[in-house]
């Protein structure tokens, strides 16, 4: 049986959007000084295997990237419906939940955060095939777009209250999501807290002439994306790339060697001690 990550590696060169998404994340973490290591098409990450990045502050960021040439609408049914025998084709939310559960077991010392990056738009239409929601006090807009905006993305406003804090009208929709994930209430709340949905995802476009720093950023991201495509699709089948290995592969050691250290190189040929100044400061401090 083909592991999802095996097929991902075999077709890696053709997945440019995934590579660019990964490169942007990796580069930003590198600049922040938080990058520890990343995996390419990790066979142990389930369906959230497009990007797997460990940070120096104990997080594990896992991403599933869904891309297409054409932007279309995606419904609530598409989001929660699996197909095939024994859910051989898992729904989007089940892919996230299964990946989150698997990674939590593999990396118990890390806080696992799963992300869905999708190019499609949440549908603004009320789905005819599913009554969304089913409870007695429906929200003004009964569609997937409203669910994402008013319920899922607003989780910081209600999640601390538990399932009783679900915004008015969305209880049955949340329950449908919970049933699809197969998680109990406690794990489901933890999963919601650790999952993020990005629909209608677009790469930022630079209009006009870019500044020097903007141009450097674009060049660096492209370099990382090319490296990901090469390592993920080549015979090496790289499982893990550390920050040090990334800098070495791209010949960036000198650029980042002192970036996040309170240390600075000293050119011995031009260095002159300031003994006199130090003595004057010590004398003044003594007075």
N, C-alpha and C positions, 0 to 999 in steps of 0.2 A: 504493500500500500504506500502511495506517495505521500510523504509528509508535506504539509503546506509550504514549509520553508525550503524543501528540496526543489519544488517547482519554481519558487521565488528565485533561488540561486541560478537555476538553469536559464531563466529569462531575464536576468538582472540588467543586462545592457539596455533592454527595451523599456525599463521602468524609470525614465528620466524624472517624472514628477516626484516619485518616491525618493529618489536620490537627492533631488534638490531640497525637498522638505527635510530630509535627514541632515543634509549639509548645513542648512540654515540653523537648525537646532544645535548641532555640534559646534558650529562656529560661535554662536552666541554664548554657549556655555564655556567655550574656550576663552573668549574675551572676558567673561565674568570671573574666570579662575575657578569654575565649578566642575569642569570636565574631568572625570576619572577614567572611564573607558566606555566604549560602545561596541555593540555586536551588529553584524550584518546578517539579516535573514536567519536569526537564531532558531534552530529546530526545536528548542525547548520553550519557545514563547507562544506557541499556539498561533492564533490568527493575528495577534498584535506583534508580529515579527518584523514589520517593515523597518522600524527604528527601535532600538533598545539601548538606552543610555544610562549609565550610572553617574551620579554626581558626588562630589566630595562631601556634601552635607547629608548623605544617607538616603537620597531618593533614587528610585529606579523608574525612568520614564519610558513607557512603551507606547508605540503608535501603530495604528492600522490606517493606511492611506488608500482611499478609494478614488480613482481618477478615471476620467473619460474625456473624449474630445468634445462631446456635446453636453451642455448643462441641461438637466431635466429636473422635474419635480420628484421628490421621494415622499411617500405617504407614511403614516403611522403604521399601517399594515406592513409595509416594506421593512420598517424598522424592527418589528417584533416577530415577524413570521419566518419560521424555518420551513424547509421543505426536504423531501426525500425520506427514505427509511431511516428511523432513529435519528432524525435531524441531520442527515448527511450534509446538507447545505444549511448551516446554522445562520440564524438571523444576525443582523448587525449587532444588536445588543447582546446576544448570546456569545458572539465572538469576543466582545469586550469582557464580558463576565467570566468566561472560561479562561481567557488569557490572564485576567487579574487573579483569579483563584490559583492558577498554575504557578504564576510568578511569585505570589505570596508564599507558597510552600517552598519554592526554590531559594528565595531570598528573604527569609524571615527577619533578617536584621535591617532590611530596608523598607522604606515607605513606597509602595508600588502605586504609581499613578498611570492610568491607561487613557489613551486619547484616540478619538476617531476623527480623521481629517477626510472630509467628503466634498467633492466638487458640486454635487447636486444640491438643490434648494428644498427645504421642508415645504410640503404642500400647503397652500393657503385655503384649500377646499375641504369641506366637511366630507370625510370618507363615507361613501354609501355602504361599503361592505362591513364596516365596524362602527358601532355607535360609540362615539368618543365625545364626552365620557358617558357613563351609564348611570351616574348618581342623580339625585333629585335636584341638585342646584348646579346646573352646567354653567360654565363661564360664557361670556358674551361671544367669544370666538371658539368654535369647536373644530379645530384642525391641528395638524401636526406642527405647523409654524407657531401657533399660539402655545402649544404644549412645551416646545423647546424654549420659547421666550419667557413665558409666565410661570413655568413650573421647573423645568430642569435647570435653566440658567439662573433661576432665582433661588436655588437650593440653599444658599448661605442665609437666606432670610427665614427658612423654615426647618431645615434639616436638624438643627439642635433640639427641636421639639419632638423628633421622631415621626412616625407615620401619622400621628395625630395632627401634625403641623402642615400637612400637605395643603397647598392652596385650594380654595373652594372650587369644586367642580372637577378636580383632577384625580381624585382618589381611585376611581376605577381604572383610569389610564395607568397610573403608577402600579396598581395591582396587576394589570395585564403584563406590564414590563417585568415585575417581580416573578410572576409565574413562568414567564419565558426564560428567565435566568436560572430558575430552580433554586435560588438562594433563600435561606430563612430570613426572617425580618432583620435580625441583627447584622448578618453579613450583607444583606441587601442595602441597608442604610450606609454601611461602610463602603460598599461598592459605589453607590451614588456619590458619596463624598470624594472618592478617588478617581472618578471618571469624568471626562470632558469631551464635549461634542462640538466639532467645528464644521458646520455646513456652509455651502457656497464659498469654499475656501479659494482664495486667489493670491497669487504671488504679487508682491508690491511692484509697482511700475514706477520707474524713474522718468519724470518728464523733464525735458530740457537737458542742460549740461550738468553732469554730476560733479560734485566736489571731489577733491582728491581722496578724502576719507571714504566717500560713497563708492568711488570707483575701486578703491582698494578692497572694500568689503565685498563687492560683486566678484572681483577676481579671486578672492580667497574662497568664497563660497563655491564658485565654479571649480576651483582646484580640489576642494574636498569632495564635491559631487563626482568628479572624474575618478578620484581615488576610490570612492565607495563602489562605483561601477566596475572598476578594474579588480579590486579585491574580492567583491562579492560574486563576480562572474567568472573569475579566472580559476585556474587549477589549484590555487593555494587554499581556497575555501576557508578564509580567515574567520575564526570564531570570535576573537576578541582583539580590539585595537585599543591600547592604552593611550593616554595623552602623550606620553613620551614617544611612543611608536608613531603616532600621528605626526608629531612635529618632525621626527626623523624622516618619515616617508616623504614629507613635503619640503624638507630642508628648511624648516622654520625655526630650528633650535635657537639661533642667535636673535631672532625677532622676539621670542617669548621668554628667553632665559631669565631676564630680570624684570619682566613685566609685573609680576605679582609678588615680588620679594622686596623687602625693605633693605635691599642690598644694591650697590651700584659698582660697576667695574671701575677700577683705578688704573689709569695709564701711568705706569711707573716712570716713564721717561720724562714726563712733564710735571709729575707730582712734587709739590713743595710743602713741607710741614709748616704749620702756622703756630710754632711754639711761642713766639712773642705775644700773639693775640690771646692764646690760651692762658698765659701767665697773667696778662692784664685782667682778663675776665675773672680768674681765680682770686686775684688781689682785690678786685672790686667786690666780689661776693663775700670775701672775708671781712670787709669793712661793713 
